[in-house]
Amino acid sequence: MTEELIRLPTNSRQWLLQAFYSALVFIVSVKLAGIVTAVAVSLFLNAVMLAKPVAALISAQNKTLKYVYRKPYSFRSQPEVDLSKYSRVYTQIESYAGRSLHLSGPRGEHLTLAKFNQSPISPNLHIKEIKKFRESIAKALEIHDGGET
C-alpha cells in the first residue's frame, strides 16, 4: 500500500505582501536611520519572513502533519503533529483577499493549516484551491468537511 501525502502551501502568494513590507520598512528606515541601518533591518525582516514553513505534508495513512522549510532553514524541524484527534476541516475568511484552512476537534482542539491569499491575476483562484485542499483532506483523514465559515 502506498502512502498518500497531501502537500499544501502554508502561505500562498505571500511574495507580494513580503515585497510591500520590505519596501515600506526600507523607506522608513532610510529616512530615520540611514542606508546601512535600512539594509540591515530589511535583511532581518526578510530572514524572519523566509524562516516560516513553505508547505505542510499531511500523511493520510499515519494521520500526521509535518512542516517543510526552505533549504537555508532546513535545520529547523518541528515534531510531527498527530491529526487523529481532529474531526473537522473548514475554511475561514481571513480578510477580503484571503482564506485560511483549519482543523478542529471535539474538545476544542484547533490547528491552522494554511493561509491562501488572493491571486492578483484570478480573484477566485484561492477559493477554488482551498476548497480542493479541504475536500481532499476530509477524504484522506476521514473527517467531516465543515465548508466555509
C-alpha positions in Angstrom: 0.0 0.0 0.0 1.4 3.4 -1.0 1.2 6.2 1.4 -0.9 9.2 0.3 0.7 12.5 1.1 -1.1 15.8 0.6 1.2 18.8 0.1 -0.3 22.2 0.6 1.4 25.6 0.8 1.2 27.2 4.2 1.1 30.7 2.9 0.3 31.1 -0.8 1.1 34.2 -2.8 2.8 35.8 0.2 5.6 37.3 -2.0 3.6 40.4 -2.9 3.0 41.3 0.7 6.6 40.5 1.6 7.8 42.8 -1.1 5.5 45.6 0.1 6.5 45.2 3.7 10.2 45.1 2.8 9.9 48.3 0.7 7.9 50.1 3.4 10.5 49.1 6.2 13.4 50.1 3.9 11.9 53.6 3.1 11.1 54.4 6.7 14.5 53.1 7.9 16.4 55.2 5.3 14.5 58.3 6.4 15.1 57.7 10.1 18.5 56.0 10.4 20.3 55.9 7.1 21.1 53.4 4.4 23.2 50.9 6.4 20.5 50.5 9.0 17.8 50.3 6.4 19.6 47.5 4.6 20.2 45.6 7.9 16.6 46.0 9.1 15.3 44.9 5.7 17.6 41.8 5.6 16.5 40.9 9.1 12.8 41.3 8.2 13.2 39.1 5.1 15.1 36.5 7.1 12.3 36.2 9.6 9.7 36.1 6.8 11.6 33.4 4.9 12.1 31.3 8.1 8.4 30.3 8.1 7.3 26.9 6.7 6.6 26.8 3.0 4.5 23.7 2.9 2.7 21.2 5.1 2.7 17.5 4.4 -0.3 15.5 5.6 0.1 11.8 5.7 -3.3 10.1 5.3 -2.0 6.7 6.4 -0.4 7.9 9.7 -2.7 10.9 10.2 0.2 13.2 10.8 1.3 16.7 9.7 4.9 17.7 9.0 6.1 21.2 8.1 8.6 21.7 5.3 11.1 24.7 5.3 13.2 26.3 2.6 16.7 24.9 2.1 18.6 27.5 4.1 16.3 26.8 7.0 16.2 23.0 6.7 17.9 22.6 10.0 14.6 23.7 11.6 12.3 20.9 12.4 9.2 20.5 14.4 7.8 17.2 15.7 5.1 15.7 13.6 1.6 16.8 14.6 -0.9 14.0 15.3 -4.1 14.7 13.4 -6.1 11.8 14.8 -7.8 14.0 17.4 -9.3 16.4 14.8 -12.7 15.7 13.5 -13.5 18.6 11.1 -11.7 20.6 8.4 -13.1 24.0 7.5 -12.3 27.3 5.7 -12.4 30.6 7.4 -12.5 34.1 5.8 -9.4 36.0 7.0 -9.9 39.2 5.0 -11.4 40.3 1.7 -8.5 38.8 -0.1 -7.7 35.7 2.0 -8.9 32.5 3.4 -7.4 30.0 5.8 -7.7 26.3 6.3 -8.3 24.9 9.8 -8.8 21.6 11.7 -10.8 21.4 14.8 -11.6 18.7 17.3 -14.5 17.8 19.6 -12.7 19.1 22.7 -11.8 22.5 21.4 -8.5 21.5 19.6 -7.7 23.9 16.8 -4.9 24.0 14.2 -4.4 26.4 11.4 -3.0 24.5 8.4 -2.5 27.2 5.8 -3.5 30.6 4.5 -4.4 31.3 0.9 -4.1 34.9 -0.4 -6.0 36.2 -3.4 -4.2 35.9 -6.8 -3.6 39.3 -8.5 -4.5 37.6 -11.8 -7.5 35.5 -10.8 -9.5 36.8 -7.9 -11.4 33.5 -7.2 -8.4 31.1 -7.7 -7.7 31.0 -3.9 -11.3 30.0 -3.1 -11.1 27.1 -5.6 -7.7 26.0 -4.4 -8.7 25.9 -0.7 -11.9 24.1 -1.5 -10.0 21.4 -3.3 -7.5 21.0 -0.4 -10.3 21.0 2.1 -12.1 18.2 0.3 -9.0 16.1 -0.2 -8.0 16.4 3.5 -11.5 15.5 4.7 -11.5 12.4 2.4 -7.9 11.4 3.3 -8.3 11.8 7.1 -11.9 10.5 7.0 -13.2 13.6 8.9 -16.1 16.0 8.4 -15.8 18.7 5.8 -17.2 21.8 7.6 -17.2 24.0 4.5 -16.6 27.7 4.8 -17.5 29.6 8.0 
